[in-house]
Amino acid sequence: MDNDSFISRLTMPWNRFWVRTWGRREILNGNFFPLEVFVLGLIFIAVPYFGSNNIAHFYLEDAFSVFPENSYDRSVPVINWMIIPYAALYLFYPATLILTPKNDKGRIELIAAMQMLILATLFCVMIFLLFPAEVDMRHQIDWDSMNGIETILFEFIHTSDKPWNAWPSLHIVHSYCLARMMTHWLNHNYSETKWAKSFLVLLWVEWILLCISILTTKQHYMFDLFSGMFVGYFAWRFFEPTLNKIQSSNTDSLIEEIGWSS
């Protein structure tokens, strides 16, 4: 198998994996399809992530001495309100589903985007298990200085996510890939709408704040941020040719190439 064929197998929609979902794409006028893709993707993202997070927490030793924290990590101040842009990552997922074009081409693009997240997550999980890293900075947080919303969000994050799986920051990987996917659709499918440019600005301002927030909430080290940016950028570049191919190709030909034509 040549290199191009191997990459195409990874980035083009996986025929057998999605074939049943594709067959149900018209249920509820097409509104059920994005939810089903999201749930399937969530299983193959959440299970490896939280599984590795708990394995590292209970059974593995910190290997972060390979990439030690620097003096700047602890000198970054805690900014309580930054937990809001940090938690806003979880709005990226429904926003992506809402922006998915309601046609077969958009559905194929959504599947490719979900595969991008799945493969990026599995790559990161491999690193999490080979080089387990604990972020030991939560003691710097002053809980007494928080308001109600900040306390709720910090408690939710700390309860659901042990301070492991540090690098690459999956927060950065996922947010970058999703922001690029939304930008792709905004430019190709919503460019004539009045709100597209404003939403695009808001999206990338939020992404910048999110990048800063993983440091100011003491969730990550700087190395986690930059390694997350690298993996996110690489994942996007890896899938970008396929997404461009989907965008420029005839939909019926794509469906036939994938193997979903009846």
PyRosetta script that sets phi, psi and omega in degrees:
from pyrosetta import init, pose_from_sequence

init()
pose = pose_from_sequence("MDNDSFISRLTMPWNRFWVRTWGRREILNGNFFPLEVFVLGLIFIAVPYFGSNNIAHFYLEDAFSVFPENSYDRSVPVINWMIIPYAALYLFYPATLILTPKNDKGRIELIAAMQMLILATLFCVMIFLLFPAEVDMRHQIDWDSMNGIETILFEFIHTSDKPWNAWPSLHIVHSYCLARMMTHWLNHNYSETKWAKSFLVLLWVEWILLCISILTTKQHYMFDLFSGMFVGYFAWRFFEPTLNKIQSSNTDSLIEEIGWSS")
pose.set_psi(1, 125.6)
pose.set_omega(1, -179.7)
pose.set_phi(2, -76.5)
pose.set_psi(2, 169.2)
pose.set_omega(2, -174.0)
pose.set_phi(3, -63.0)
pose.set_psi(3, -42.7)
pose.set_omega(3, -179.4)
pose.set_phi(4, -62.6)
pose.set_psi(4, -39.3)
pose.set_omega(4, 179.2)
pose.set_phi(5, -66.0)
pose.set_psi(5, -39.7)
pose.set_omega(5, 179.2)
pose.set_phi(6, -64.2)
pose.set_psi(6, -45.7)
pose.set_omega(6, 179.5)
pose.set_phi(7, -63.2)
pose.set_psi(7, -41.2)
pose.set_omega(7, 179.4)
pose.set_phi(8, -62.3)
pose.set_psi(8, -38.0)
pose.set_omega(8, 178.7)
pose.set_phi(9, -64.3)
pose.set_psi(9, -32.8)
pose.set_omega(9, 180.0)
pose.set_phi(10, -78.9)
pose.set_psi(10, -36.7)
pose.set_omega(10, -169.8)
pose.set_phi(11, -97.4)
pose.set_psi(11, -30.0)
pose.set_omega(11, 175.0)
pose.set_phi(12, -74.1)
pose.set_psi(12, 151.4)
pose.set_omega(12, -178.6)
pose.set_phi(13, -51.8)
pose.set_psi(13, 134.0)
pose.set_omega(13, -179.2)
pose.set_phi(14, -75.9)
pose.set_psi(14, 112.3)
pose.set_omega(14, -171.5)
pose.set_phi(15, -51.5)
pose.set_psi(15, -62.7)
pose.set_omega(15, -172.8)
pose.set_phi(16, -69.6)
pose.set_psi(16, -30.9)
pose.set_omega(16, -178.5)
pose.set_phi(17, -65.6)
pose.set_psi(17, -39.9)
pose.set_omega(17, -172.7)
pose.set_phi(18, -106.2)
pose.set_psi(18, -2.1)
pose.set_omega(18, -169.7)
pose.set_phi(19, -60.6)
pose.set_psi(19, -39.8)
pose.set_omega(19, 179.5)
pose.set_phi(20, -68.5)
pose.set_psi(20, -41.0)
pose.set_omega(20, 177.3)
pose.set_phi(21, -61.2)
pose.set_psi(21, -44.0)
pose.set_omega(21, 179.2)
pose.set_phi(22, -60.1)
pose.set_psi(22, -38.2)
pose.set_omega(22, 179.5)
pose.set_phi(23, -66.3)
pose.set_psi(23, -17.9)
pose.set_omega(23, 179.5)
pose.set_phi(24, -103.4)
pose.set_psi(24, 15.2)
pose.set_omega(24, -169.5)
pose.set_phi(25, -66.5)
pose.set_psi(25, -19.7)
pose.set_omega(25, -177.6)
pose.set_phi(26, -94.5)
pose.set_psi(26, -1.7)
pose.set_omega(26, -179.6)
pose.set_phi(27, -62.1)
pose.set_psi(27, 138.2)
pose.set_omega(27, -179.0)
pose.set_phi(28, 54.7)
pose.set_psi(28, 43.6)
pose.set_omega(28, 179.8)
pose.set_phi(29, 58.4)
pose.set_psi(29, 31.6)
pose.set_omega(29, 178.4)
pose.set_phi(30, 87.3)
pose.set_psi(30, -4.1)
pose.set_omega(30, -176.5)
pose.set_phi(31, -77.3)
pose.set_psi(31, -20.2)
pose.set_omega(31, 179.6)
pose.set_phi(32, -76.6)
pose.set_psi(32, -29.6)
pose.set_omega(32, -173.6)
pose.set_phi(33, -58.2)
pose.set_psi(33, -51.6)
pose.set_omega(33, 179.4)
pose.set_phi(34, -59.1)
pose.set_psi(34, -36.2)
pose.set_omega(34, 179.6)
pose.set_phi(35, -66.7)
pose.set_psi(35, -41.0)
pose.set_omega(35, 179.0)
pose.set_phi(36, -65.9)
pose.set_psi(36, -42.2)
pose.set_omega(36, 176.7)
pose.set_phi(37, -60.5)
pose.set_psi(37, -42.7)
pose.set_omega(37, -179.8)
pose.set_phi(38, -62.8)
pose.set_psi(38, -45.5)
pose.set_omega(38, -178.1)
pose.set_phi(39, -64.6)
pose.set_psi(39, -44.6)
pose.set_omega(39, 177.7)
pose.set_phi(40, -61.4)
pose.set_psi(40, -45.3)
pose.set_omega(40, 178.3)
pose.set_phi(41, -62.8)
pose.set_psi(41, -40.6)
pose.set_omega(41, -179.5)
pose.set_phi(42, -59.4)
pose.set_psi(42, -40.5)
pose.set_omega(42, 179.0)
pose.set_phi(43, -60.6)
pose.set_psi(43, -45.4)
pose.set_omega(43, -175.8)
pose.set_phi(44, -82.2)
pose.set_psi(44, -2.5)
pose.set_omega(44, 174.0)
pose.set_phi(45, -106.2)
pose.set_psi(45, -50.0)
pose.set_omega(45, -174.7)
pose.set_phi(46, -68.5)
pose.set_psi(46, -42.7)
pose.set_omega(46, -177.4)
pose.set_phi(47, -61.9)
pose.set_psi(47, -51.1)
pose.set_omega(47, 176.9)
pose.set_phi(48, -62.5)
pose.set_psi(48, -39.8)
pose.set_omega(48, -177.1)
pose.set_phi(49, -65.2)
pose.set_psi(49, -56.3)
pose.set_omega(49, -176.4)
pose.set_phi(50, -70.9)
pose.set_psi(50, -28.3)
pose.set_omega(50, 174.6)
pose.set_phi(51, -63.5)
pose.set_psi(51, -48.6)
pose.set_omega(51, 179.2)
pose.set_phi(52, -67.1)
pose.set_psi(52, -34.2)
pose.set_omega(52, 178.8)
pose.set_phi(53, -61.3)
pose.set_psi(53, -44.0)
pose.set_omega(53, -179.5)
pose.set_phi(54, -75.8)
pose.set_psi(54, -35.3)
pose.set_omega(54, 175.4)
pose.set_phi(55, -60.8)
pose.set_psi(55, -46.1)
pose.set_omega(55, 179.1)
pose.set_phi(56, -63.0)
pose.set_psi(56, -42.5)
pose.set_omega(56, -177.1)
pose.set_phi(57, -64.1)
pose.set_psi(57, -41.1)
pose.set_omega(57, -172.4)
pose.set_phi(58, -96.6)
pose.set_psi(58, -25.6)
pose.set_omega(58, -169.1)
pose.set_phi(59, -125.4)
pose.set_psi(59, -18.4)
pose.set_omega(59, -173.2)
pose.set_phi(60, -107.4)
pose.set_psi(60, 160.6)
pose.set_omega(60, 178.0)
pose.set_phi(61, -103.7)
pose.set_psi(61, 150.4)
pose.set_omega(61, -178.1)
pose.set_phi(62, -65.3)
pose.set_psi(62, 122.7)
pose.set_omega(62, 178.2)
pose.set_phi(63, -106.9)
pose.set_psi(63, 17.3)
pose.set_omega(63, -172.9)
pose.set_phi(64, -72.6)
pose.set_psi(64, -6.7)
pose.set_omega(64, 175.6)
pose.set_phi(65, -61.7)
pose.set_psi(65, -20.0)
pose.set_omega(65, 175.6)
pose.set_phi(66, -65.3)
pose.set_psi(66, -36.6)
pose.set_omega(66, 177.7)
pose.set_phi(67, -129.3)
pose.set_psi(67, 75.2)
pose.set_omega(67, -171.1)
pose.set_phi(68, -66.3)
pose.set_psi(68, 155.1)
pose.set_omega(68, 173.9)
pose.set_phi(69, -65.7)
pose.set_psi(69, 152.6)
pose.set_omega(69, 176.9)
pose.set_phi(70, -108.7)
pose.set_psi(70, 174.1)
pose.set_omega(70, -175.8)
pose.set_phi(71, -63.5)
pose.set_psi(71, -25.7)
pose.set_omega(71, -179.4)
pose.set_phi(72, -69.8)
pose.set_psi(72, -28.1)
pose.set_omega(72, -178.6)
pose.set_phi(73, -58.6)
pose.set_psi(73, -46.0)
pose.set_omega(73, -178.4)
pose.set_phi(74, -82.7)
pose.set_psi(74, -17.6)
pose.set_omega(74, 179.3)
pose.set_phi(75, -82.1)
pose.set_psi(75, -16.0)
pose.set_omega(75, 176.4)
pose.set_phi(76, -65.2)
pose.set_psi(76, 124.6)
pose.set_omega(76, -176.9)
pose.set_phi(77, -71.5)
pose.set_psi(77, 151.4)
pose.set_omega(77, 171.7)
pose.set_phi(78, -77.5)
pose.set_psi(78, 127.0)
pose.set_omega(78, 176.7)
pose.set_phi(79, -120.3)
pose.set_psi(79, 104.6)
pose.set_omega(79, -170.3)
pose.set_phi(80, -56.4)
pose.set_psi(80, -44.7)
pose.set_omega(80, -174.5)
pose.set_phi(81, -67.3)
pose.set_psi(81, -14.5)
pose.set_omega(81, 179.5)
pose.set_phi(82, -70.2)
pose.set_psi(82, -9.6)
pose.set_omega(82, 173.8)
pose.set_phi(83, -65.1)
pose.set_psi(83, -21.8)
pose.set_omega(83, 179.7)
pose.set_phi(84, -69.9)
pose.set_psi(84, -53.4)
pose.set_omega(84, 174.8)
pose.set_phi(85, -64.7)
pose.set_psi(85, -27.0)
pose.set_omega(85, 176.4)
pose.set_phi(86, -64.1)
pose.set_psi(86, -49.2)
pose.set_omega(86, -179.1)
pose.set_phi(87, -71.5)
pose.set_psi(87, -19.1)
pose.set_omega(87, -178.9)
pose.set_phi(88, -66.0)
pose.set_psi(88, -11.3)
pose.set_omega(88, 172.9)
pose.set_phi(89, -51.0)
pose.set_psi(89, -38.2)
pose.set_omega(89, -174.5)
pose.set_phi(90, -70.9)
pose.set_psi(90, -7.2)
pose.set_omega(90, 171.6)
pose.set_phi(91, -87.4)
pose.set_psi(91, -18.0)
pose.set_omega(91, 179.8)
pose.set_phi(92, -63.2)
pose.set_psi(92, -35.9)
pose.set_omega(92, -176.1)
pose.set_phi(93, -67.5)
pose.set_psi(93, -53.8)
pose.set_omega(93, 177.3)
pose.set_phi(94, -64.2)
pose.set_psi(94, -33.3)
pose.set_omega(94, 178.3)
pose.set_phi(95, -62.6)
pose.set_psi(95, -39.5)
pose.set_omega(95, 177.8)
pose.set_phi(96, -63.9)
pose.set_psi(96, -42.2)
pose.set_omega(96, 179.0)
pose.set_phi(97, -64.0)
pose.set_psi(97, -40.7)
pose.set_omega(97, -179.1)
pose.set_phi(98, -65.5)
pose.set_psi(98, -37.3)
pose.set_omega(98, -177.7)
pose.set_phi(99, -80.6)
pose.set_psi(99, -11.6)
pose.set_omega(99, 179.7)
pose.set_phi(100, -57.6)
pose.set_psi(100, 122.9)
pose.set_omega(100, 178.3)
pose.set_phi(101, -56.4)
pose.set_psi(101, 137.5)
pose.set_omega(101, -175.1)
pose.set_phi(102, -86.8)
pose.set_psi(102, 56.7)
pose.set_omega(102, 175.7)
pose.set_phi(103, -147.0)
pose.set_psi(103, 172.7)
pose.set_omega(103, -174.9)
pose.set_phi(104, -62.9)
pose.set_psi(104, -36.0)
pose.set_omega(104, 179.2)
pose.set_phi(105, -64.7)
pose.set_psi(105, -43.7)
pose.set_omega(105, 177.5)
pose.set_phi(106, -62.6)
pose.set_psi(106, -36.5)
pose.set_omega(106, 179.0)
pose.set_phi(107, -66.9)
pose.set_psi(107, -39.4)
pose.set_omega(107, 177.2)
pose.set_phi(108, -64.7)
pose.set_psi(108, -41.0)
pose.set_omega(108, 177.8)
pose.set_phi(109, -63.2)
pose.set_psi(109, -39.8)
pose.set_omega(109, 178.6)
pose.set_phi(110, -62.3)
pose.set_psi(110, -42.1)
pose.set_omega(110, 177.8)
pose.set_phi(111, -61.9)
pose.set_psi(111, -44.4)
pose.set_omega(111, 178.3)
pose.set_phi(112, -61.5)
pose.set_psi(112, -40.2)
pose.set_omega(112, 178.6)
pose.set_phi(113, -64.1)
pose.set_psi(113, -40.0)
pose.set_omega(113, 178.8)
pose.set_phi(114, -66.0)
pose.set_psi(114, -39.2)
pose.set_omega(114, 176.2)
pose.set_phi(115, -62.2)
pose.set_psi(115, -36.5)
pose.set_omega(115, 176.5)
pose.set_phi(116, -59.6)
pose.set_psi(116, -45.4)
pose.set_omega(116, 179.2)
pose.set_phi(117, -66.2)
pose.set_psi(117, -41.2)
pose.set_omega(117, -179.5)
pose.set_phi(118, -62.3)
pose.set_psi(118, -49.7)
pose.set_omega(118, -177.7)
pose.set_phi(119, -66.8)
pose.set_psi(119, -39.5)
pose.set_omega(119, 177.3)
pose.set_phi(120, -63.2)
pose.set_psi(120, -40.2)
pose.set_omega(120, 179.1)
pose.set_phi(121, -65.0)
pose.set_psi(121, -45.5)
pose.set_omega(121, -179.8)
pose.set_phi(122, -63.0)
pose.set_psi(122, -37.4)
pose.set_omega(122, 176.0)
pose.set_phi(123, -62.3)
pose.set_psi(123, -45.6)
pose.set_omega(123, -179.9)
pose.set_phi(124, -65.8)
pose.set_psi(124, -39.6)
pose.set_omega(124, 179.3)
pose.set_phi(125, -61.2)
pose.set_psi(125, -37.9)
pose.set_omega(125, 176.6)
pose.set_phi(126, -59.3)
pose.set_psi(126, -42.5)
pose.set_omega(126, 177.5)
pose.set_phi(127, -67.6)
pose.set_psi(127, -41.1)
pose.set_omega(127, 179.7)
pose.set_phi(128, -56.6)
pose.set_psi(128, -37.6)
pose.set_omega(128, -177.1)
pose.set_phi(129, -84.0)
pose.set_psi(129, -33.5)
pose.set_omega(129, 178.9)
pose.set_phi(130, -76.9)
pose.set_psi(130, -36.3)
pose.set_omega(130, -179.3)
pose.set_phi(131, -129.5)
pose.set_psi(131, 68.5)
pose.set_omega(131, -177.9)
pose.set_phi(132, -60.4)
pose.set_psi(132, 135.9)
pose.set_omega(132, -176.4)
pose.set_phi(133, -136.9)
pose.set_psi(133, 127.5)
pose.set_omega(133, 178.0)
pose.set_phi(134, -102.3)
pose.set_psi(134, 135.2)
pose.set_omega(134, 176.7)
pose.set_phi(135, -94.8)
pose.set_psi(135, 104.6)
pose.set_omega(135, -172.8)
pose.set_phi(136, -101.7)
pose.set_psi(136, 67.1)
pose.set_omega(136, -179.2)
pose.set_phi(137, -136.4)
pose.set_psi(137, 4.6)
pose.set_omega(137, -175.1)
pose.set_phi(138, -66.8)
pose.set_psi(138, -20.2)
pose.set_omega(138, 179.2)
pose.set_phi(139, -67.9)
pose.set_psi(139, -14.4)
pose.set_omega(139, 179.4)
pose.set_phi(140, -76.9)
pose.set_psi(140, -11.5)
pose.set_omega(140, -176.3)
pose.set_phi(141, -77.9)
pose.set_psi(141, 131.4)
pose.set_omega(141, 178.0)
pose.set_phi(142, -97.2)
pose.set_psi(142, 98.6)
pose.set_omega(142, -175.9)
pose.set_phi(143, -67.3)
pose.set_psi(143, -29.9)
pose.set_omega(143, -177.2)
pose.set_phi(144, -68.5)
pose.set_psi(144, -19.8)
pose.set_omega(144, -177.3)
pose.set_phi(145, -89.3)
pose.set_psi(145, -0.3)
pose.set_omega(145, -175.3)
pose.set_phi(146, -88.4)
pose.set_psi(146, 152.7)
pose.set_omega(146, 169.2)
pose.set_phi(147, -89.6)
pose.set_psi(147, -178.4)
pose.set_omega(147, -173.7)
pose.set_phi(148, -61.7)
pose.set_psi(148, -45.6)
pose.set_omega(148, -178.4)
pose.set_phi(149, -64.9)
pose.set_psi(149, -42.8)
pose.set_omega(149, 179.7)
pose.set_phi(150, -62.0)
pose.set_psi(150, -42.7)
pose.set_omega(150, 179.9)
pose.set_phi(151, -62.2)
pose.set_psi(151, -45.0)
pose.set_omega(151, -179.7)
pose.set_phi(152, -60.6)
pose.set_psi(152, -44.8)
pose.set_omega(152, -177.6)
pose.set_phi(153, -68.8)
pose.set_psi(153, -42.5)
pose.set_omega(153, 177.9)
pose.set_phi(154, -62.6)
pose.set_psi(154, -43.9)
pose.set_omega(154, -179.8)
pose.set_phi(155, -63.4)
pose.set_psi(155, -39.7)
pose.set_omega(155, 178.5)
pose.set_phi(156, -62.6)
pose.set_psi(156, -46.9)
pose.set_omega(156, -178.8)
pose.set_phi(157, -63.9)
pose.set_psi(157, -45.4)
pose.set_omega(157, -177.1)
pose.set_phi(158, -68.3)
pose.set_psi(158, -32.9)
pose.set_omega(158, -179.9)
pose.set_phi(159, -74.4)
pose.set_psi(159, -41.0)
pose.set_omega(159, -174.0)
pose.set_phi(160, -86.1)
pose.set_psi(160, -20.7)
pose.set_omega(160, -171.2)
pose.set_phi(161, -132.9)
pose.set_psi(161, 106.2)
pose.set_omega(161, 177.2)
pose.set_phi(162, -64.2)
pose.set_psi(162, 153.6)
pose.set_omega(162, -175.4)
pose.set_phi(163, -75.9)
pose.set_psi(163, 47.8)
pose.set_omega(163, 176.6)
pose.set_phi(164, -121.6)
pose.set_psi(164, -164.5)
pose.set_omega(164, -176.9)
pose.set_phi(165, 51.1)
pose.set_psi(165, 52.5)
pose.set_omega(165, -170.4)
pose.set_phi(166, -78.0)
pose.set_psi(166, -51.1)
pose.set_omega(166, -173.8)
pose.set_phi(167, -127.3)
pose.set_psi(167, 141.6)
pose.set_omega(167, -8.7)
pose.set_phi(168, -68.9)
pose.set_psi(168, 148.5)
pose.set_omega(168, 180.0)
pose.set_phi(169, -65.2)
pose.set_psi(169, 114.1)
pose.set_omega(169, 179.3)
pose.set_phi(170, -68.2)
pose.set_psi(170, -24.8)
pose.set_omega(170, 173.6)
pose.set_phi(171, -57.1)
pose.set_psi(171, -44.2)
pose.set_omega(171, -178.7)
pose.set_phi(172, -74.2)
pose.set_psi(172, -43.0)
pose.set_omega(172, -179.4)
pose.set_phi(173, -58.5)
pose.set_psi(173, -52.5)
pose.set_omega(173, -177.6)
pose.set_phi(174, -66.2)
pose.set_psi(174, -44.7)
pose.set_omega(174, -176.9)
pose.set_phi(175, -63.7)
pose.set_psi(175, -38.2)
pose.set_omega(175, 179.2)
pose.set_phi(176, -66.1)
pose.set_psi(176, -47.3)
pose.set_omega(176, -179.4)
pose.set_phi(177, -61.8)
pose.set_psi(177, -42.0)
pose.set_omega(177, -179.6)
pose.set_phi(178, -69.1)
pose.set_psi(178, -39.4)
pose.set_omega(178, 178.0)
pose.set_phi(179, -63.8)
pose.set_psi(179, -40.7)
pose.set_omega(179, 177.5)
pose.set_phi(180, -66.5)
pose.set_psi(180, -37.6)
pose.set_omega(180, 179.4)
pose.set_phi(181, -65.9)
pose.set_psi(181, -44.5)
pose.set_omega(181, 178.3)
pose.set_phi(182, -64.0)
pose.set_psi(182, -38.9)
pose.set_omega(182, 177.2)
pose.set_phi(183, -62.1)
pose.set_psi(183, -41.6)
pose.set_omega(183, 177.4)
pose.set_phi(184, -55.6)
pose.set_psi(184, -47.4)
pose.set_omega(184, -179.1)
pose.set_phi(185, -72.0)
pose.set_psi(185, -38.4)
pose.set_omega(185, 179.2)
pose.set_phi(186, -61.5)
pose.set_psi(186, -38.8)
pose.set_omega(186, -179.1)
pose.set_phi(187, -74.6)
pose.set_psi(187, -34.5)
pose.set_omega(187, -174.7)
pose.set_phi(188, -96.1)
pose.set_psi(188, -29.1)
pose.set_omega(188, -171.8)
pose.set_phi(189, -118.6)
pose.set_psi(189, -17.9)
pose.set_omega(189, -175.6)
pose.set_phi(190, -127.1)
pose.set_psi(190, 15.8)
pose.set_omega(190, -173.5)
pose.set_phi(191, -62.8)
pose.set_psi(191, -24.9)
pose.set_omega(191, -177.9)
pose.set_phi(192, -87.9)
pose.set_psi(192, -7.3)
pose.set_omega(192, -179.3)
pose.set_phi(193, -78.9)
pose.set_psi(193, 154.1)
pose.set_omega(193, -176.6)
pose.set_phi(194, -71.3)
pose.set_psi(194, -27.5)
pose.set_omega(194, -172.5)
pose.set_phi(195, -94.5)
pose.set_psi(195, -8.1)
pose.set_omega(195, -172.4)
pose.set_phi(196, -59.9)
pose.set_psi(196, -47.4)
pose.set_omega(196, -177.5)
pose.set_phi(197, -65.4)
pose.set_psi(197, -41.3)
pose.set_omega(197, 179.4)
pose.set_phi(198, -64.3)
pose.set_psi(198, -41.8)
pose.set_omega(198, 179.1)
pose.set_phi(199, -65.1)
pose.set_psi(199, -38.5)
pose.set_omega(199, 179.9)
pose.set_phi(200, -62.7)
pose.set_psi(200, -43.7)
pose.set_omega(200, 177.5)
pose.set_phi(201, -63.0)
pose.set_psi(201, -47.4)
pose.set_omega(201, 179.2)
pose.set_phi(202, -59.2)
pose.set_psi(202, -41.6)
pose.set_omega(202, -179.2)
pose.set_phi(203, -59.6)
pose.set_psi(203, -47.7)
pose.set_omega(203, -175.4)
pose.set_phi(204, -79.8)
pose.set_psi(204, -27.2)
pose.set_omega(204, 171.1)
pose.set_phi(205, -63.9)
pose.set_psi(205, -44.2)
pose.set_omega(205, 177.0)
pose.set_phi(206, -61.2)
pose.set_psi(206, -40.0)
pose.set_omega(206, -179.5)
pose.set_phi(207, -64.2)
pose.set_psi(207, -40.8)
pose.set_omega(207, 177.5)
pose.set_phi(208, -63.1)
pose.set_psi(208, -44.5)
pose.set_omega(208, 177.5)
pose.set_phi(209, -61.9)
pose.set_psi(209, -38.5)
pose.set_omega(209, 178.9)
pose.set_phi(210, -63.2)
pose.set_psi(210, -41.7)
pose.set_omega(210, 178.0)
pose.set_phi(211, -59.3)
pose.set_psi(211, -43.7)
pose.set_omega(211, 178.5)
pose.set_phi(212, -67.5)
pose.set_psi(212, -37.1)
pose.set_omega(212, -172.7)
pose.set_phi(213, -66.3)
pose.set_psi(213, -28.8)
pose.set_omega(213, -179.5)
pose.set_phi(214, -67.2)
pose.set_psi(214, -19.4)
pose.set_omega(214, 176.0)
pose.set_phi(215, -90.1)
pose.set_psi(215, -44.1)
pose.set_omega(215, -174.3)
pose.set_phi(216, -78.9)
pose.set_psi(216, -8.6)
pose.set_omega(216, 172.4)
pose.set_phi(217, -101.1)
pose.set_psi(217, 1.3)
pose.set_omega(217, 178.9)
pose.set_phi(218, 62.9)
pose.set_psi(218, 32.4)
pose.set_omega(218, 176.4)
pose.set_phi(219, -88.2)
pose.set_psi(219, -23.5)
pose.set_omega(219, -174.4)
pose.set_phi(220, -148.7)
pose.set_psi(220, 161.4)
pose.set_omega(220, 170.5)
pose.set_phi(221, -89.6)
pose.set_psi(221, 166.9)
pose.set_omega(221, 178.3)
pose.set_phi(222, -61.9)
pose.set_psi(222, -36.5)
pose.set_omega(222, 179.2)
pose.set_phi(223, -59.9)
pose.set_psi(223, -37.2)
pose.set_omega(223, 178.6)
pose.set_phi(224, -62.0)
pose.set_psi(224, -40.9)
pose.set_omega(224, -179.5)
pose.set_phi(225, -61.8)
pose.set_psi(225, -51.7)
pose.set_omega(225, -174.8)
pose.set_phi(226, -71.3)
pose.set_psi(226, -36.5)
pose.set_omega(226, 176.5)
pose.set_phi(227, -68.2)
pose.set_psi(227, -34.7)
pose.set_omega(227, 175.7)
pose.set_phi(228, -64.8)
pose.set_psi(228, -41.2)
pose.set_omega(228, 176.9)
pose.set_phi(229, -60.6)
pose.set_psi(229, -42.0)
pose.set_omega(229, -178.8)
pose.set_phi(230, -63.9)
pose.set_psi(230, -47.7)
pose.set_omega(230, -178.5)
pose.set_phi(231, -65.5)
pose.set_psi(231, -42.0)
pose.set_omega(231, 178.5)
pose.set_phi(232, -61.3)
pose.set_psi(232, -44.6)
pose.set_omega(232, 179.1)
pose.set_phi(233, -63.8)
pose.set_psi(233, -43.0)
pose.set_omega(233, -180.0)
pose.set_phi(234, -64.7)
pose.set_psi(234, -41.9)
pose.set_omega(234, 179.5)
pose.set_phi(235, -60.7)
pose.set_psi(235, -42.8)
pose.set_omega(235, 180.0)
pose.set_phi(236, -64.9)
pose.set_psi(236, -45.8)
pose.set_omega(236, -179.5)
pose.set_phi(237, -64.0)
pose.set_psi(237, -32.2)
pose.set_omega(237, 179.0)
pose.set_phi(238, -65.9)
pose.set_psi(238, -39.2)
pose.set_omega(238, -177.0)
pose.set_phi(239, -94.5)
pose.set_psi(239, -15.8)
pose.set_omega(239, -174.3)
pose.set_phi(240, -57.1)
pose.set_psi(240, -43.8)
pose.set_omega(240, 178.8)
pose.set_phi(241, -59.6)
pose.set_psi(241, -38.0)
pose.set_omega(241, 178.3)
pose.set_phi(242, -67.2)
pose.set_psi(242, -42.1)
pose.set_omega(242, 178.5)
pose.set_phi(243, -63.9)
pose.set_psi(243, -38.8)
pose.set_omega(243, 176.8)
pose.set_phi(244, -66.9)
pose.set_psi(244, -37.6)
pose.set_omega(244, 177.3)
pose.set_phi(245, -63.2)
pose.set_psi(245, -44.6)
pose.set_omega(245, 178.7)
pose.set_phi(246, -61.1)
pose.set_psi(246, -42.6)
pose.set_omega(246, -177.1)
pose.set_phi(247, -64.5)
pose.set_psi(247, -35.8)
pose.set_omega(247, -173.1)
pose.set_phi(248, -96.8)
pose.set_psi(248, -7.2)
pose.set_omega(248, -174.4)
pose.set_phi(249, -93.6)
pose.set_psi(249, 160.0)
pose.set_omega(249, 172.6)
pose.set_phi(250, -69.2)
pose.set_psi(250, 132.5)
pose.set_omega(250, -174.3)
pose.set_phi(251, -61.8)
pose.set_psi(251, -44.5)
pose.set_omega(251, -179.4)
pose.set_phi(252, -61.7)
pose.set_psi(252, -39.0)
pose.set_omega(252, 178.5)
pose.set_phi(253, -65.6)
pose.set_psi(253, -38.8)
pose.set_omega(253, 177.7)
pose.set_phi(254, -62.3)
pose.set_psi(254, -47.2)
pose.set_omega(254, -178.9)
pose.set_phi(255, -61.0)
pose.set_psi(255, -39.2)
pose.set_omega(255, 178.3)
pose.set_phi(256, -67.5)
pose.set_psi(256, -41.1)
pose.set_omega(256, 179.5)
pose.set_phi(257, -63.1)
pose.set_psi(257, -39.9)
pose.set_omega(257, 179.9)
pose.set_phi(258, -69.3)
pose.set_psi(258, -31.1)
pose.set_omega(258, 179.5)
pose.set_phi(259, 104.5)
pose.set_psi(259, 22.5)
pose.set_omega(259, -177.9)
pose.set_phi(260, -103.4)
pose.set_psi(260, 0.2)
pose.set_omega(260, -179.4)
pose.set_phi(261, -72.6)
pose.set_psi(261, 141.3)
pose.set_omega(261, -177.4)
pose.set_phi(262, -82.0)
pose.dump_pdb("model.pdb")
